[in-house]
Amino acid sequence: LILVSLALNVMAADITQPDIAKLDQARERQAYADQLFGQSRFQESISPYLEALDIFQHNAFPMESAVIRHQIGFAYLAMGDHTQALIQFEANLHYHRNRGDTASVANYLQYSAQVYTDRGEHSTAKKYLDEARRLVKNQPARLADIEHWRVVVAERSNDLAGAKEIIETARTLVGDAEWSPQLQADALRLGLDPAARSTLTSDRKAVYFLLVFAVCVIVVACVKITGRTDWLINAALTLTSITVAVLIVEGA
């Protein structure tokens, strides 16, 4: 019984303890694969990446495995193998969902959506991008990237009206600093003026302020004529509230 117990303890240790030598080998293979990837030798990088991935997975290193899958996915994508790329991206998507890492989930939703778009599976791509959009709604720079791909999907689905609507909506959600060259190109390609919204909004602001000024002049004149000031405060508060509400709606 003692011998059996010792044997089981040794087996358990073999299962739970990572093989340091193997991990070093995996990192060496990963570094070599990264070098090949950096030289655009994508096909050659696949084999050492897979060797590293196998070691990391067998030694229960999930984050390292996810990094390898990321690289393998983009290597396959560069080679035009959408099926294999999608396998890697979907695996990482599942992994990061389980971790609750919403930023990474949004990233892999986008990567997968790009592949689905290239495969002509536009409805799936749209579903993925819509979810990613909800996850990055408070991150204008990431939102701009997602909106660009939503435009691409709409265009490839022959929904030009939908593509234009996405651009118009993006103008209210993405600031000038985050407005990407891709969205700029999208707007021009669709025959839209990328600066149209900001110019229109500025014109409207000017009109609103002129209107406020004119009303104030009229109110002051009426006070001087009638001598009453009790309704002046109410009128001023009402006018101010309306003006603020309109400016908020217009994206002031």
Disulfide bonds with the S-S distance in Angstrom:
none
